[in-house]
Amino acid sequence: MNRFLNIIHKIIEIFISVSFAVITSIVIIQIITRHVFFYSLVWSEELSRYLFIWVVFIGACFGVKDGSQISVDVIDTILKKKNKRGLTILQILVQLITCLVMLFLSIQFIINCGIGQRSPAMHLPMTFICMCVPICFILVLLELITKLSLISRNNLKDIKTEDMVENRSDN
């Protein structure tokens, strides 16, 4: 599972890097064509927006992997080490349930609303654009399951729970 996730992480890193390069290039080309040639590319804003949406949703799994998602850590800082393990398991279980619900709802949304719709400028299927949401939740589920399996084997240092609490306290 770890090797599989490392391959997925590498693919996501490449996707995000290439997407940001494409977004930057498109915006620069749009600025040049608009101000130098007095011509506007109709598709440029739409493509950069959709790529940015994909980057945000697909990149969310890195936030879960690193433990940098938004959280309230008041209880984390109060608890002793042995109690933090139980709290971490509870937090991951809540996140798992939330992801499963959101995965189900996002698939339902795509089936009910997205089929047949196309984007205004590029005429891309909206199902392709909306697919980033269920993919995001699948990737986050994989990260959470990995964290849960590490905790169950008592490898707390592998998921950096202690480091996350210390880093949040320092800020």
Buried (B, 14 or more C-beta within 10 A) or exposed (E): EEEEBEEBBEEBEEBBEEBEEBBEEBEEEBEEBEEEEEEEBEBBBBBBEBBEBBBEBBBBBBEBBEBEEEBEEEEBEEBEEEEBBEBBBEBBEEBBEEBEEBBEEBBEEBEEEBEEEEBEEEEBBBBBBBBBBBBBBEBBBBBBBBBBBBBEEEEBEBBBBBEBBEEBEEE
